[in-house]
Amino acid sequence: MTLLVTQALQGSDHRSAVAFATVGLRVAGTSISPALSTELRLQRAKAYAALGEATDARRDIRRAERAHDRIRVDEEPPETSYVQPGLLETQIGAALLSLRDLTVAMTFAEAAASTTTHPRGNVNRLVTVTMISMARGDLDRAAIAASTMLDTARGMESGRLSQRFRTIRALMARHRSSNALREVSERLDLELAIPS
């Protein structure tokens, strides 16, 4: 079910993401593993946040945090092994970015970025830090995070990462006067093979 929710989120079909996550939670009922509950609630929180439904998003964030506290790795099924340290904070940061609660979003995103995990997870955490930094107008911090993100992503091939890099590049284009972002924008152009 999480795959359907992820695809709906990637396609900006937030109503379907909410519906899929809700069905997944309902079908699993009380037998749901804490990690799966965490993921579905975080996904639904992000969808609600994108829809501007702050009350529902914040409710799911709180429920995801409670489910996350109950995770015992040795008791989880192998399918939930992707719910790694830092995922909760990254997803909450992304949801709060959509809600424009930027100070709290940055607190969560930086906590996630300080958690070491597999390289792709680290890249995704730095994407979130970069986006929140730009939204806050902290362009120096955005440039540092984006540069580290690109260093970490070297050699990775992923359509989803390319899509996220394109989003960041489009956001950077709004800050053409920033010297801090100019160099990293050029690196993103090379990475994405975007004509200048």
Secondary structure, 3 states (H helix, E strand, C coil): CHHHHHHHHHCCCHHHHHHHHHHHHHHHHHHCCHHHHHHHHHHHHHHHHHCCCHHHHHHHHHHHHHHHHCCCHHHCCHHHCCCCCCHHHHHHHHHHHHCCCHHHHHHHHHHHHCCCCCHHHHHHHHHHHHHHHHHHCCHHHHHHHHHHHHHHHCCCCCHHHHHHHHHHHHHHHHHCCCHHHHHHHHHHHHHHCCCC
